[in-house]
Amino acid sequence: MRSRLSYYRDSNGAEVDFLLEHEGKIYPMEVKRNSNPTADALKAVGNIPTGHAEMQPGIVLCTAREMFGIGKGHVAFPVSAM
């Protein structure tokens, strides 16, 4: 199976660090240095043109001690768990 890794940035500066596209689905990922990110970290996801792909809830890689939900289906995921 092949996946595609890219990023998103628009002319207004809205960006998402990583977009993993796999089997017709896009998984947005942000990297944040703090331990308590919010869904706002992925606010640019709504601007991304998806074509035929289906946008999935996002992951914010962060310095939290454990994984937790941050709203809109997104999760904060500790880098230390990787």
All heavy atoms as a GROMACS GRO file, in nm:
protein
  627
    1MET      N    1   0.084  -0.118   0.000
    1MET     CA    2   0.000   0.000   0.000
    1MET      C    3   0.088   0.124   0.000
    1MET      O    4   0.191   0.128   0.066
    1MET     CB    5  -0.089   0.002   0.124
    1MET     CG    6  -0.197  -0.102   0.121
    1MET     SD    7  -0.311  -0.084   0.260
    1MET     CE    8  -0.233  -0.193   0.374
    2ARG      N    9   0.046   0.222  -0.074
    2ARG     CA   10   0.120   0.347  -0.081
    2ARG      C   11   0.037   0.458  -0.020
    2ARG      O   12  -0.083   0.465  -0.039
    2ARG     CB   13   0.154   0.380  -0.225
    2ARG     CG   14   0.241   0.274  -0.288
    2ARG     CD   15   0.310   0.328  -0.405
    2ARG     NE   16   0.450   0.301  -0.377
    2ARG     CZ   17   0.550   0.364  -0.428
    2ARG    NH1   18   0.528   0.462  -0.510
    2ARG    NH2   19   0.673   0.333  -0.400
    3SER      N   20   0.106   0.546   0.049
    3SER     CA   21   0.044   0.665   0.107
    3SER      C   22   0.119   0.786   0.055
    3SER      O   23   0.233   0.776   0.011
    3SER     CB   24   0.053   0.661   0.260
    3SER     OG   25  -0.015   0.550   0.310
    4ARG      N   26   0.055   0.901   0.062
    4ARG     CA   27   0.118   1.025   0.019
    4ARG      C   28   0.122   1.121   0.137
    4ARG      O   29   0.021   1.140   0.205
    4ARG     CB   30   0.038   1.084  -0.096
    4ARG     CG   31   0.109   1.200  -0.165
    4ARG     CD   32   0.029   1.245  -0.280
    4ARG     NE   33  -0.053   1.357  -0.230
    4ARG     CZ   34  -0.124   1.436  -0.306
    4ARG    NH1   35  -0.132   1.415  -0.435
    4ARG    NH2   36  -0.192   1.534  -0.255
    5LEU      N   37   0.238   1.181   0.159
    5LEU     CA   38   0.254   1.278   0.268
    5LEU      C   39   0.281   1.415   0.207
    5LEU      O   40   0.367   1.429   0.120
    5LEU     CB   41   0.370   1.236   0.358
    5LEU     CG   42   0.392   1.319   0.484
    5LEU    CD1   43   0.273   1.306   0.579
    5LEU    CD2   44   0.519   1.275   0.555
    6SER      N   45   0.205   1.515   0.250
    6SER     CA   46   0.222   1.652   0.201
    6SER      C   47   0.190   1.748   0.314
    6SER      O   48   0.178   1.708   0.429
    6SER     CB   49   0.132   1.676   0.080
    6SER     OG   50  -0.004   1.659   0.114
    7TYR      N   51   0.176   1.875   0.282
    7TYR     CA   52   0.137   1.977   0.379
    7TYR      C   53   0.042   2.071   0.310
    7TYR      O   54   0.023   2.066   0.188
    7TYR     CB   55   0.259   2.052   0.435
    7TYR     CG   56   0.327   2.138   0.331
    7TYR    CD1   57   0.296   2.273   0.319
    7TYR    CD2   58   0.421   2.085   0.244
    7TYR    CE1   59   0.356   2.352   0.222
    7TYR    CE2   60   0.482   2.163   0.148
    7TYR     CZ   61   0.450   2.297   0.137
    7TYR     OH   62   0.508   2.374   0.041
    8TYR      N   63  -0.019   2.162   0.386
    8TYR     CA   64  -0.110   2.259   0.329
    8TYR      C   65  -0.076   2.397   0.382
    8TYR      O   66  -0.050   2.416   0.501
    8TYR     CB   67  -0.255   2.226   0.367
    8TYR     CG   68  -0.352   2.332   0.324
    8TYR    CD1   69  -0.394   2.339   0.192
    8TYR    CD2   70  -0.401   2.426   0.413
    8TYR    CE1   71  -0.483   2.438   0.150
    8TYR    CE2   72  -0.490   2.523   0.373
    8TYR     CZ   73  -0.530   2.529   0.242
    8TYR     OH   74  -0.616   2.627   0.201
    9ARG      N   75  -0.073   2.493   0.291
    9ARG     CA   76  -0.057   2.634   0.328
    9ARG      C   77  -0.127   2.716   0.220
    9ARG      O   78  -0.102   2.698   0.102
    9ARG     CB   79   0.090   2.673   0.337
    9ARG     CG   80   0.110   2.817   0.382
    9ARG     CD   81   0.258   2.849   0.399
    9ARG     NE   82   0.279   2.987   0.430
    9ARG     CZ   83   0.292   3.037   0.551
    9ARG    NH1   84   0.290   2.958   0.655
    9ARG    NH2   85   0.308   3.165   0.570
   10ASP      N   86  -0.214   2.808   0.262
   10ASP     CA   87  -0.283   2.891   0.164
   10ASP      C   88  -0.223   3.031   0.159
   10ASP      O   89  -0.130   3.064   0.233
   10ASP     CB   90  -0.434   2.892   0.188
   10ASP     CG   91  -0.477   2.963   0.315
   10ASP    OD1   92  -0.398   3.041   0.373
   10ASP    OD2   93  -0.593   2.942   0.358
   11SER      N   94  -0.276   3.114   0.071
   11SER     CA   95  -0.221   3.248   0.050
   11SER      C   96  -0.240   3.339   0.171
   11SER      O   97  -0.175   3.442   0.182
   11SER     CB   98  -0.284   3.312  -0.073
   11SER     OG   99  -0.424   3.321  -0.057
   12ASN      N  100  -0.328   3.302   0.264
   12ASN     CA  101  -0.350   3.381   0.385
   12ASN      C  102  -0.265   3.334   0.502
   12ASN      O  103  -0.276   3.386   0.612
   12ASN     CB  104  -0.498   3.376   0.425
   12ASN     CG  105  -0.586   3.441   0.321
   12ASN    OD1  106  -0.553   3.546   0.268
   12ASN    ND2  107  -0.697   3.378   0.291
   13GLY      N  108  -0.182   3.230   0.480
   13GLY     CA  109  -0.094   3.179   0.584
   13GLY      C  110  -0.153   3.067   0.668
   13GLY      O  111  -0.086   3.016   0.758
   14ALA      N  112  -0.277   3.027   0.641
   14ALA     CA  113  -0.335   2.912   0.713
   14ALA      C  114  -0.260   2.788   0.670
   14ALA      O  115  -0.233   2.768   0.550
   14ALA     CB  116  -0.483   2.899   0.681
   15GLU      N  117  -0.222   2.703   0.767
   15GLU     CA  118  -0.144   2.586   0.731
   15GLU      C  119  -0.173   2.465   0.820
   15GLU      O  120  -0.225   2.479   0.929
   15GLU     CB  121   0.005   2.619   0.735
   15GLU     CG  122   0.056   2.680   0.865
   15GLU     CD  123   0.116   2.577   0.959
   15GLU    OE1  124   0.150   2.466   0.914
   15GLU    OE2  125   0.125   2.606   1.078
   16VAL      N  126  -0.142   2.349   0.766
   16VAL     CA  127  -0.146   2.222   0.839
   16VAL      C  128  -0.012   2.156   0.811
   16VAL      O  129   0.029   2.142   0.696
   16VAL     CB  130  -0.264   2.132   0.793
   16VAL    CG1  131  -0.260   1.998   0.864
   16VAL    CG2  132  -0.397   2.202   0.817
   17ASP      N  133   0.057   2.114   0.917
   17ASP     CA  134   0.194   2.063   0.903
   17ASP      C  135   0.204   1.940   0.814
   17ASP      O  136   0.294   1.932   0.730
   17ASP     CB  137   0.254   2.031   1.040
   17ASP     CG  138   0.275   2.155   1.125
   17ASP    OD1  139   0.296   2.264   1.067
   17ASP    OD2  140   0.270   2.144   1.249
   18PHE      N  141   0.116   1.843   0.832
   18PHE     CA  142   0.122   1.719   0.754
   18PHE      C  143  -0.017   1.676   0.712
   18PHE      O  144  -0.112   1.684   0.789
   18PHE     CB  145   0.184   1.605   0.836
   18PHE     CG  146   0.324   1.631   0.881
   18PHE    CD1  147   0.349   1.670   1.011
   18PHE    CD2  148   0.431   1.616   0.794
   18PHE    CE1  149   0.478   1.694   1.055
   18PHE    CE2  150   0.560   1.641   0.837
   18PHE     CZ  151   0.584   1.679   0.967
   19LEU      N  152  -0.027   1.625   0.590
   19LEU     CA  153  -0.148   1.561   0.541
   19LEU      C  154  -0.107   1.424   0.491
   19LEU      O  155  -0.027   1.412   0.398
   19LEU     CB  156  -0.209   1.642   0.426
   19LEU     CG  157  -0.255   1.782   0.459
   19LEU    CD1  158  -0.297   1.855   0.332
   19LEU    CD2  159  -0.368   1.780   0.560
   20LEU      N  160  -0.158   1.321   0.555
   20LEU     CA  161  -0.131   1.185   0.514
   20LEU      C  162  -0.252   1.137   0.435
   20LEU      O  163  -0.363   1.130   0.490
   20LEU     CB  164  -0.107   1.095   0.635
   20LEU     CG  165  -0.084   0.947   0.605
   20LEU    CD1  166   0.045   0.928   0.527
   20LEU    CD2  167  -0.081   0.868   0.734
   21GLU      N  168  -0.232   1.108   0.307
   21GLU     CA  169  -0.342   1.059   0.224
   21GLU      C  170  -0.322   0.911   0.201
   21GLU      O  171  -0.216   0.866   0.154
   21GLU     CB  172  -0.346   1.134   0.091
   21GLU     CG  173  -0.469   1.102   0.011
   21GLU     CD  174  -0.487   1.190  -0.111
   21GLU    OE1  175  -0.417   1.292  -0.122
   21GLU    OE2  176  -0.571   1.155  -0.194
   22HIS      N  177  -0.424   0.833   0.240
   22HIS     CA  178  -0.415   0.688   0.231
   22HIS      C  179  -0.553   0.630   0.199
   22HIS      O  180  -0.650   0.660   0.268
   22HIS     CB  181  -0.363   0.631   0.364
   22HIS     CG  182  -0.347   0.484   0.364
   22HIS    ND1  183  -0.245   0.420   0.297
   22HIS    CD2  184  -0.421   0.387   0.422
   22HIS    CE1  185  -0.257   0.290   0.315
   22HIS    NE2  186  -0.363   0.267   0.390
   23GLU      N  187  -0.560   0.552   0.094
   23GLU     CA  188  -0.683   0.484   0.052
   23GLU      C  189  -0.804   0.578   0.046
   23GLU      O  190  -0.910   0.548   0.100
   23GLU     CB  191  -0.710   0.365   0.144
   23GLU     CG  192  -0.604   0.257   0.132
   23GLU     CD  193  -0.635   0.132   0.214
   23GLU    OE1  194  -0.730   0.133   0.296
   23GLU    OE2  195  -0.563   0.034   0.194
   24GLY      N  196  -0.785   0.694  -0.016
   24GLY     CA  197  -0.895   0.788  -0.037
   24GLY      C  198  -0.934   0.870   0.084
   24GLY      O  199  -1.038   0.935   0.084
   25LYS      N  200  -0.851   0.867   0.188
   25LYS     CA  201  -0.879   0.946   0.308
   25LYS      C  202  -0.759   1.033   0.340
   25LYS      O  203  -0.645   0.995   0.316
   25LYS     CB  204  -0.910   0.854   0.427
   25LYS     CG  205  -1.036   0.773   0.404
   25LYS     CD  206  -1.066   0.684   0.520
   25LYS     CE  207  -1.195   0.606   0.490
   25LYS     NZ  208  -1.229   0.515   0.597
   26ILE      N  209  -0.786   1.152   0.395
   26ILE     CA  210  -0.681   1.246   0.434
   26ILE      C  211  -0.681   1.259   0.586
   26ILE      O  212  -0.785   1.287   0.646
   26ILE     CB  213  -0.702   1.384   0.370
   26ILE    CG1  214  -0.699   1.373   0.218
   26ILE    CG2  215  -0.596   1.483   0.420
   26ILE    CD1  216  -0.736   1.501   0.146
   27TYR      N  217  -0.564   1.239   0.646
   27TYR     CA  218  -0.546   1.249   0.790
   27TYR      C  219  -0.459   1.371   0.818
   27TYR      O  220  -0.339   1.368   0.793
   27TYR     CB  221  -0.480   1.122   0.844
   27TYR     CG  222  -0.558   0.997   0.816
   27TYR    CD1  223  -0.542   0.926   0.698
   27TYR    CD2  224  -0.652   0.951   0.908
   27TYR    CE1  225  -0.615   0.812   0.672
   27TYR    CE2  226  -0.726   0.836   0.883
   27TYR     CZ  227  -0.707   0.767   0.764
   27TYR     OH  228  -0.780   0.654   0.738
   28PRO      N  229  -0.517   1.481   0.869
   28PRO     CA  230  -0.438   1.601   0.898
   28PRO      C  231  -0.364   1.587   1.031
   28PRO      O  232  -0.417   1.529   1.127
   28PRO     CB  233  -0.542   1.712   0.904
   28PRO     CG  234  -0.668   1.644   0.944
   28PRO     CD  235  -0.660   1.504   0.889
   29MET      N  236  -0.240   1.638   1.035
   29MET     CA  237  -0.159   1.631   1.157
   29MET      C  238  -0.087   1.763   1.179
   29MET      O  239  -0.029   1.819   1.087
   29MET     CB  240  -0.056   1.519   1.145
   29MET     CG  241  -0.118   1.381   1.140
   29MET     SD  242   0.006   1.253   1.121
   29MET     CE  243   0.015   1.247   0.942
   30GLU      N  244  -0.092   1.810   1.300
   30GLU     CA  245  -0.022   1.932   1.342
   30GLU      C  246   0.077   1.894   1.451
   30GLU      O  247   0.054   1.799   1.527
   30GLU     CB  248  -0.120   2.032   1.402
   30GLU     CG  249  -0.175   2.135   1.308
   30GLU     CD  250  -0.073   2.231   1.252
   30GLU    OE1  251   0.008   2.289   1.326
   30GLU    OE2  252  -0.074   2.248   1.130
   31VAL      N  253   0.185   1.968   1.461
   31VAL     CA  254   0.284   1.948   1.566
   31VAL      C  255   0.285   2.076   1.650
   31VAL      O  256   0.303   2.185   1.597
   31VAL     CB  257   0.424   1.921   1.508
   31VAL    CG1  258   0.526   1.904   1.620
   31VAL    CG2  259   0.422   1.799   1.417
   32LYS      N  260   0.263   2.059   1.780
   32LYS     CA  261   0.263   2.172   1.873
   32LYS      C  262   0.355   2.142   1.990
   32LYS      O  263   0.363   2.029   2.037
   32LYS     CB  264   0.122   2.201   1.926
   32LYS     CG  265   0.025   2.244   1.820
   32LYS     CD  266   0.066   2.375   1.759
   32LYS     CE  267  -0.030   2.421   1.652
   32LYS     NZ  268   0.022   2.530   1.572
   33ARG      N  269   0.422   2.243   2.038
   33ARG     CA  270   0.517   2.227   2.147
   33ARG      C  271   0.450   2.225   2.284
   33ARG      O  272   0.511   2.187   2.383
   33ARG     CB  273   0.620   2.339   2.139
   33ARG     CG  274   0.738   2.316   2.224
   33ARG     CD  275   0.843   2.419   2.199
   33ARG     NE  276   0.962   2.382   2.273
   33ARG     CZ  277   1.080   2.427   2.250
   33ARG    NH1  278   1.098   2.515   2.154
   33ARG    NH2  279   1.182   2.388   2.320
   34ASN      N  280   0.325   2.260   2.293
   34ASN     CA  281   0.260   2.266   2.424
   34ASN      C  282   0.194   2.134   2.460
   34ASN      O  283   0.182   2.043   2.378
   34ASN     CB  284   0.163   2.383   2.432
   34ASN     CG  285   0.044   2.366   2.340
   34ASN    OD1  286  -0.017   2.262   2.334
   34ASN    ND2  287   0.010   2.473   2.268
   35SER      N  288   0.147   2.122   2.584
   35SER     CA  289   0.088   1.997   2.631
   35SER      C  290  -0.065   2.000   2.636
   35SER      O  291  -0.127   1.902   2.674
   35SER     CB  292   0.142   1.963   2.770
   35SER     OG  293   0.107   2.064   2.862
   36ASN      N  294  -0.124   2.112   2.596
   36ASN     CA  295  -0.269   2.124   2.605
   36ASN      C  296  -0.326   2.191   2.479
   36ASN      O  297  -0.390   2.296   2.488
   36ASN     CB  298  -0.307   2.203   2.732
   36ASN     CG  299  -0.452   2.186   2.767
   36ASN    OD1  300  -0.515   2.087   2.731
   36ASN    ND2  301  -0.508   2.285   2.835
   37PRO      N  302  -0.307   2.130   2.363
   37PRO     CA  303  -0.359   2.193   2.241
   37PRO      C  304  -0.511   2.184   2.234
   37PRO      O  305  -0.573   2.103   2.304
   37PRO     CB  306  -0.295   2.109   2.130
   37PRO     CG  307  -0.275   1.975   2.191
   37PRO     CD  308  -0.242   2.003   2.336
   38THR      N  309  -0.569   2.268   2.152
   38THR     CA  310  -0.714   2.267   2.130
   38THR      C  311  -0.742   2.238   1.983
   38THR      O  312  -0.651   2.235   1.900
   38THR     CB  313  -0.775   2.404   2.167
   38THR    OG1  314  -0.723   2.502   2.076
   38THR    CG2  315  -0.742   2.444   2.310
   39ALA      N  316  -0.869   2.219   1.951
   39ALA     CA  317  -0.909   2.194   1.812
   39ALA      C  318  -0.871   2.311   1.722
   39ALA      O  319  -0.857   2.295   1.600
   39ALA     CB  320  -1.059   2.167   1.805
   40ASP      N  321  -0.850   2.427   1.780
   40ASP     CA  322  -0.810   2.545   1.703
   40ASP      C  323  -0.677   2.522   1.629
   40ASP      O  324  -0.652   2.584   1.527
   40ASP     CB  325  -0.798   2.665   1.797
   40ASP     CG  326  -0.801   2.796   1.722
   40ASP    OD1  327  -0.886   2.810   1.631
   40ASP    OD2  328  -0.720   2.885   1.754
   41ALA      N  329  -0.595   2.430   1.679
   41ALA     CA  330  -0.468   2.398   1.613
   41ALA      C  331  -0.491   2.342   1.472
   41ALA      O  332  -0.403   2.349   1.387
   41ALA     CB  333  -0.389   2.297   1.696
   42LEU      N  334  -0.611   2.291   1.448
   42LEU     CA  335  -0.643   2.232   1.318
   42LEU      C  336  -0.750   2.312   1.243
   42LEU      O  337  -0.818   2.261   1.157
   42LEU     CB  338  -0.690   2.087   1.336
   42LEU     CG  339  -0.579   1.991   1.378
   42LEU    CD1  340  -0.637   1.869   1.445
   42LEU    CD2  341  -0.494   1.954   1.260
   43LYS      N  342  -0.762   2.441   1.274
   43LYS     CA  343  -0.868   2.522   1.213
   43LYS      C  344  -0.854   2.534   1.061
   43LYS      O  345  -0.952   2.549   0.990
   43LYS     CB  346  -0.876   2.660   1.277
   43LYS     CG  347  -0.755   2.747   1.257
   43LYS     CD  348  -0.769   2.878   1.331
   43LYS     CE  349  -0.639   2.955   1.323
   43LYS     NZ  350  -0.639   3.069   1.410
   44ALA      N  351  -0.733   2.523   1.008
   44ALA     CA  352  -0.712   2.535   0.863
   44ALA      C  353  -0.763   2.412   0.786
   44ALA      O  354  -0.775   2.418   0.664
   44ALA     CB  355  -0.564   2.557   0.833
   45VAL      N  356  -0.795   2.304   0.856
   45VAL     CA  357  -0.841   2.182   0.789
   45VAL      C  358  -0.965   2.211   0.703
   45VAL      O  359  -0.978   2.157   0.594
   45VAL     CB  360  -0.870   2.071   0.892
   45VAL    CG1  361  -0.946   1.955   0.830
   45VAL    CG2  362  -0.739   2.022   0.953
   46GLY      N  363  -1.052   2.296   0.750
   46GLY     CA  364  -1.173   2.330   0.675
   46GLY      C  365  -1.147   2.400   0.543
   46GLY      O  366  -1.234   2.404   0.456
   47ASN      N  367  -1.027   2.453   0.523
   47ASN     CA  368  -0.993   2.524   0.399
   47ASN      C  369  -0.933   2.432   0.292
   47ASN      O  370  -0.915   2.474   0.179
   47ASN     CB  371  -0.888   2.633   0.428
   47ASN     CG  372  -0.937   2.736   0.526
   47ASN    OD1  373  -1.056   2.754   0.545
   47ASN    ND2  374  -0.844   2.804   0.590
   48ILE      N  375  -0.899   2.311   0.328
   48ILE     CA  376  -0.825   2.222   0.239
   48ILE      C  377  -0.917   2.162   0.133
   48ILE      O  378  -1.015   2.096   0.166
   48ILE     CB  379  -0.757   2.110   0.318
   48ILE    CG1  380  -0.658   2.170   0.419
   48ILE    CG2  381  -0.686   2.012   0.226
   48ILE    CD1  382  -0.601   2.070   0.517
   49PRO      N  383  -0.883   2.184   0.004
   49PRO     CA  384  -0.962   2.118  -0.100
   49PRO      C  385  -0.928   1.969  -0.100
   49PRO      O  386  -0.813   1.930  -0.102
   49PRO     CB  387  -0.914   2.186  -0.229
   49PRO     CG  388  -0.782   2.246  -0.197
   49PRO     CD  389  -0.778   2.268  -0.049
   50THR      N  390  -1.030   1.884  -0.094
   50THR     CA  391  -1.006   1.741  -0.080
   50THR      C  392  -1.024   1.661  -0.209
   50THR      O  393  -0.987   1.544  -0.214
   50THR     CB  394  -1.098   1.681   0.028
   50THR    OG1  395  -1.233   1.703  -0.011
   50THR    CG2  396  -1.070   1.741   0.164
   51GLY      N  397  -1.083   1.721  -0.311
   51GLY     CA  398  -1.108   1.645  -0.433
   51GLY      C  399  -1.201   1.528  -0.401
   51GLY      O  400  -1.306   1.546  -0.344
   52HIS      N  401  -1.156   1.408  -0.432
   52HIS     CA  402  -1.238   1.288  -0.407
   52HIS      C  403  -1.204   1.223  -0.273
   52HIS      O  404  -1.267   1.126  -0.234
   52HIS     CB  405  -1.218   1.186  -0.519
   52HIS     CG  406  -1.263   1.236  -0.651
   52HIS    ND1  407  -1.396   1.256  -0.680
   52HIS    CD2  408  -1.196   1.273  -0.761
   52HIS    CE1  409  -1.408   1.302  -0.803
   52HIS    NE2  410  -1.288   1.314  -0.855
   53ALA      N  411  -1.106   1.275  -0.202
   53ALA     CA  412  -1.065   1.216  -0.075
   53ALA      C  413  -1.158   1.262   0.038
   53ALA      O  414  -1.220   1.368   0.031
   53ALA     CB  415  -0.921   1.254  -0.042
   54GLU      N  416  -1.165   1.182   0.142
   54GLU     CA  417  -1.250   1.212   0.258
   54GLU      C  418  -1.163   1.258   0.375
   54GLU      O  419  -1.074   1.186   0.420
   54GLU     CB  420  -1.325   1.084   0.297
   54GLU     CG  421  -1.418   1.099   0.412
   54GLU     CD  422  -1.482   0.966   0.450
   54GLU    OE1  423  -1.494   0.877   0.364
   54GLU    OE2  424  -1.518   0.953   0.568
   55MET      N  425  -1.189   1.380   0.424
   55MET     CA  426  -1.112   1.433   0.536
   55MET      C  427  -1.149   1.360   0.665
   55MET      O  428  -1.266   1.342   0.695
   55MET     CB  429  -1.139   1.583   0.552
   55MET     CG  430  -1.053   1.652   0.654
   55MET     SD  431  -0.876   1.652   0.614
   55MET     CE  432  -0.873   1.762   0.473
   56GLN      N  433  -1.049   1.321   0.740
   56GLN     CA  434  -1.067   1.250   0.866
   56GLN      C  435  -1.038   1.345   0.982
   56GLN      O  436  -0.975   1.448   0.964
   56GLN     CB  437  -0.971   1.130   0.872
   56GLN     CG  438  -0.994   1.029   0.762
   56GLN     CD  439  -1.132   0.970   0.768
   56GLN    OE1  440  -1.169   0.907   0.866
   56GLN    NE2  441  -1.212   0.992   0.664
   57PRO      N  442  -1.079   1.309   1.104
   57PRO     CA  443  -1.041   1.391   1.220
   57PRO      C  444  -0.889   1.400   1.229
   57PRO      O  445  -0.818   1.309   1.187
   57PRO     CB  446  -1.100   1.314   1.338
   57PRO     CG  447  -1.213   1.236   1.280
   57PRO     CD  448  -1.166   1.198   1.142
   58GLY      N  449  -0.842   1.509   1.286
   58GLY     CA  450  -0.698   1.535   1.291
   58GLY      C  451  -0.631   1.489   1.419
   58GLY      O  452  -0.695   1.458   1.519
   59ILE      N  453  -0.499   1.488   1.410
   59ILE     CA  454  -0.414   1.451   1.523
   59ILE      C  455  -0.319   1.568   1.548
   59ILE      O  456  -0.257   1.619   1.455
   59ILE     CB  457  -0.331   1.326   1.492
   59ILE    CG1  458  -0.424   1.206   1.469
   59ILE    CG2  459  -0.230   1.297   1.602
   59ILE    CD1  460  -0.354   1.085   1.413
   60VAL      N  461  -0.309   1.610   1.674
   60VAL     CA  462  -0.211   1.711   1.712
   60VAL      C  463  -0.104   1.641   1.795
   60VAL      O  464  -0.130   1.592   1.905
   60VAL     CB  465  -0.275   1.826   1.793
   60VAL    CG1  466  -0.169   1.927   1.833
   60VAL    CG2  467  -0.385   1.894   1.713
   61LEU      N  468   0.015   1.630   1.739
   61LEU     CA  469   0.128   1.574   1.812
   61LEU      C  470   0.179   1.680   1.907
   61LEU      O  471   0.204   1.794   1.865
   61LEU     CB  472   0.239   1.531   1.715
   61LEU     CG  473   0.197   1.426   1.612
   61LEU    CD1  474   0.307   1.408   1.508
   61LEU    CD2  475   0.164   1.295   1.678
   62CYS      N  476   0.192   1.645   2.035
   62CYS     CA  477   0.223   1.747   2.135
   62CYS      C  478   0.301   1.686   2.252
   62CYS      O  479   0.335   1.568   2.250
   62CYS     CB  480   0.095   1.812   2.184
   62CYS     SG  481  -0.016   1.697   2.265
   63THR      N  482   0.325   1.767   2.354
   63THR     CA  483   0.401   1.722   2.470
   63THR      C  484   0.312   1.674   2.585
   63THR      O  485   0.361   1.659   2.698
   63THR     CB  486   0.495   1.834   2.521
   63THR    OG1  487   0.416   1.948   2.556
   63THR    CG2  488   0.596   1.873   2.414
   64ALA      N  489   0.185   1.647   2.558
   64ALA     CA  490   0.095   1.594   2.662
   64ALA      C  491   0.147   1.459   2.712
   64ALA      O  492   0.221   1.391   2.643
   64ALA     CB  493  -0.046   1.579   2.605
   65ARG      N  494   0.102   1.420   2.829
   65ARG     CA  495   0.144   1.291   2.888
   65ARG      C  496   0.059   1.175   2.838
   65ARG      O  497   0.101   1.060   2.843
   65ARG     CB  498   0.138   1.298   3.038
   65ARG     CG  499   0.243   1.392   3.094
   65ARG     CD  500   0.237   1.396   3.244
   65ARG     NE  501   0.328   1.498   3.294
   65ARG     CZ  502   0.419   1.475   3.384
   65ARG    NH1  503   0.433   1.356   3.437
   65ARG    NH2  504   0.496   1.572   3.424
   66GLU      N  505  -0.064   1.205   2.794
   66GLU     CA  506  -0.151   1.100   2.743
   66GLU      C  507  -0.242   1.157   2.635
   66GLU      O  508  -0.259   1.278   2.625
   66GLU     CB  509  -0.234   1.037   2.855
   66GLU     CG  510  -0.319   1.135   2.931
   66GLU     CD  511  -0.384   1.072   3.053
   66GLU    OE1  512  -0.320   0.990   3.121
   66GLU    OE2  513  -0.502   1.104   3.078
   67MET      N  514  -0.300   1.068   2.556
   67MET     CA  515  -0.388   1.108   2.448
   67MET      C  516  -0.521   1.156   2.506
   67MET      O  517  -0.570   1.101   2.604
   67MET     CB  518  -0.411   0.989   2.355
   67MET     CG  519  -0.490   1.024   2.232
   67MET     SD  520  -0.496   0.889   2.113
   67MET     CE  521  -0.611   0.781   2.190
   68PHE      N  522  -0.580   1.260   2.443
   68PHE     CA  523  -0.711   1.308   2.484
   68PHE      C  524  -0.780   1.377   2.368
   68PHE      O  525  -0.716   1.425   2.274
   68PHE     CB  526  -0.702   1.403   2.606
   68PHE     CG  527  -0.618   1.526   2.585
   68PHE    CD1  528  -0.675   1.645   2.541
   68PHE    CD2  529  -0.481   1.524   2.610
   68PHE    CE1  530  -0.598   1.759   2.522
   68PHE    CE2  531  -0.403   1.637   2.592
   68PHE     CZ  532  -0.462   1.755   2.548
   69GLY      N  533  -0.912   1.378   2.372
   69GLY     CA  534  -0.992   1.444   2.269
   69GLY      C  535  -0.985   1.595   2.284
   69GLY      O  536  -0.981   1.646   2.396
   70ILE      N  537  -0.985   1.664   2.170
   70ILE     CA  538  -0.980   1.811   2.174
   70ILE      C  539  -1.097   1.874   2.100
   70ILE      O  540  -1.096   1.992   2.072
   70ILE     CB  541  -0.845   1.866   2.121
   70ILE    CG1  542  -0.817   1.817   1.979
   70ILE    CG2  543  -0.733   1.828   2.216
   70ILE    CD1  544  -0.692   1.878   1.917
   71GLY      N  545  -1.197   1.794   2.067
   71GLY     CA  546  -1.315   1.846   1.999
   71GLY      C  547  -1.315   1.820   1.850
   71GLY      O  548  -1.211   1.799   1.790
   72LYS      N  549  -1.434   1.816   1.792
   72LYS     CA  550  -1.454   1.793   1.649
   72LYS      C  551  -1.393   1.661   1.603
   72LYS      O  552  -1.354   1.646   1.488
   72LYS     CB  553  -1.400   1.909   1.566
   72LYS     CG  554  -1.466   2.041   1.597
   72LYS     CD  555  -1.415   2.152   1.511
   72LYS     CE  556  -1.484   2.282   1.549
   72LYS     NZ  557  -1.438   2.394   1.469
   73GLY      N  558  -1.379   1.566   1.695
   73GLY     CA  559  -1.321   1.436   1.660
   73GLY      C  560  -1.169   1.433   1.661
   73GLY      O  561  -1.109   1.327   1.649
   74HIS      N  562  -1.105   1.548   1.676
   74HIS     CA  563  -0.960   1.557   1.677
   74HIS      C  564  -0.904   1.506   1.811
   74HIS      O  565  -0.973   1.510   1.912
   74HIS     CB  566  -0.913   1.702   1.657
   74HIS     CG  567  -0.964   1.767   1.533
   74HIS    ND1  568  -0.958   1.711   1.409
   74HIS    CD2  569  -1.025   1.887   1.515
   74HIS    CE1  570  -1.009   1.792   1.320
   74HIS    NE2  571  -1.052   1.901   1.382
   75VAL      N  572  -0.780   1.459   1.808
   75VAL     CA  573  -0.716   1.414   1.931
   75VAL      C  574  -0.577   1.475   1.945
   75VAL      O  575  -0.509   1.504   1.847
   75VAL     CB  576  -0.703   1.259   1.938
   75VAL    CG1  577  -0.837   1.194   1.943
   75VAL    CG2  578  -0.620   1.205   1.825
   76ALA      N  579  -0.538   1.496   2.070
   76ALA     CA  580  -0.401   1.534   2.104
   76ALA      C  581  -0.327   1.404   2.133
   76ALA      O  582  -0.377   1.319   2.207
   76ALA     CB  583  -0.399   1.625   2.226
   77PHE      N  584  -0.211   1.387   2.072
   77PHE     CA  585  -0.136   1.262   2.086
   77PHE      C  586   0.005   1.294   2.133
   77PHE      O  587   0.075   1.373   2.069
   77PHE     CB  588  -0.131   1.188   1.952
   77PHE     CG  589  -0.076   1.049   1.962
   77PHE    CD1  590  -0.158   0.943   1.992
   77PHE    CD2  591   0.059   1.026   1.942
   77PHE    CE1  592  -0.107   0.814   2.001
   77PHE    CE2  593   0.113   0.899   1.952
   77PHE     CZ  594   0.028   0.792   1.982
   78PRO      N  595   0.049   1.235   2.244
   78PRO     CA  596   0.182   1.266   2.296
   78PRO      C  597   0.293   1.210   2.208
   78PRO      O  598   0.291   1.093   2.171
   78PRO     CB  599   0.184   1.198   2.434
   78PRO     CG  600   0.073   1.100   2.432
   78PRO     CD  601  -0.025   1.142   2.328
   79VAL      N  602   0.388   1.294   2.175
   79VAL     CA  603   0.503   1.253   2.096
   79VAL      C  604   0.578   1.141   2.168
   79VAL      O  605   0.631   1.049   2.105
   79VAL     CB  606   0.596   1.374   2.067
   79VAL    CG1  607   0.724   1.329   2.000
   79VAL    CG2  608   0.523   1.474   1.980
   80SER      N  609   0.579   1.145   2.299
   80SER     CA  610   0.651   1.043   2.378
   80SER      C  611   0.593   0.904   2.359
   80SER      O  612   0.660   0.804   2.389
   80SER     CB  613   0.649   1.080   2.526
   80SER     OG  614   0.517   1.083   2.574
   81ALA      N  615   0.472   0.891   2.309
   81ALA     CA  616   0.409   0.761   2.288
   81ALA      C  617   0.442   0.700   2.151
   81ALA      O  618   0.402   0.588   2.122
   81ALA     CB  619   0.257   0.773   2.304
   82MET      N  620   0.515   0.773   2.072
   82MET     CA  621   0.548   0.724   1.938
   82MET      C  622   0.662   0.625   1.942
   82MET      O  623   0.747   0.623   2.017
   82MET     CB  624   0.584   0.839   1.846
   82MET     CG  625   0.466   0.928   1.821
   82MET     SD  626   0.503   1.070   1.718
   82MET     CE  627   0.505   0.988   1.559
   0.00000   0.00000   0.00000
